[in-house]
């Protein structure tokens, strides 16, 4: 009977089933499902043990909640929903990256005291070309000395009461007051015989973090100008850079900067200032002696600093004062109508030499106990007097005093 209710494919073909029978079958199925679910829950409880029970209902992925809503975290905050786009149509959805220009460069070629065609022609003569690198610690006057070279070769309305820092061509360098990148300039300068040379001058950073810029500049240089502050001394960073220059057998010229600091900050008398300058030069020579020994340089190839050799220059970068013994002696010779040879006078302005006014000559023994050395009498004392007048006199009296030595004040 039961076999006749289904065909060969298993489809039901018997009489129609009443609704009551269908309800009974559904109740039986539901009871079986609940019993099976109960068995599974029991097994789960047995496995978890005392881990506790929780909500075991199935939650869809889109209904899951991983983080609390803003209303739950910031209950007192007011949530504002914008129904319209407030971004203008002229603004792109993704704003492009804007590259800022950090360089401060001339918009046009500056006016110079030399012709650029003459400069280009000198490049064809290697014997007239000099590649010079400025070397020294930070704030020892390299960039300010470079400003003096630029001011002497460029016709421009320079502000004398402001540091130009011409080779600091980046905005961050101007803001911080230090050099970050090495800068080079090509200048036509004259020597003491008014012969023109083409100088490729490289102003290097003085901070130890940028010594790679210094090393790269030394690889291009033929000679080095070493800047040393008379108060701070040579310094460790400058010593390391000087070691590279001496290993490459470069010629070095010394510039003692900070002459004004001896007067303004240390307030040393002229006689003590001379000893400070002399000690600074001797200390540098001792350091060079050690560097020469380390590099294995022959004695005949070694060069030491001495103002009498002309390889030492005294300067005050802040007050734009630079001189050698020979240039200072030339001022005296011009003042006295060139009555004597300034080179002969320059040889008498350093060391333990004294001027005897009665005999009119320089001697190694002082004429009296209080007689100053020649460098103190003829070099330092006039500088000290100018500083004393500048700090002590009124503006009107100061103008007339400085006019006597060729210095004129501007508003």
Helices and strands as residue ranges (DSSP letters): G 3-5, H 19-48, G 61-63, H 70-73, H 116-122, G 126-128, E 129-136, H 142-153, H 171-176, E 183-190, E 196-203, G 208-210, H 211-220, E 223-229, H 236-247, E 251-257, H 259-264, H 270-295, G 299-301, G 307-309, E 312-316, G 317-319, E 321-323, H 325-335, H 342-346, E 354-356, E 361-363, H 374-375, I 376-380, H 381-392, H 395-403
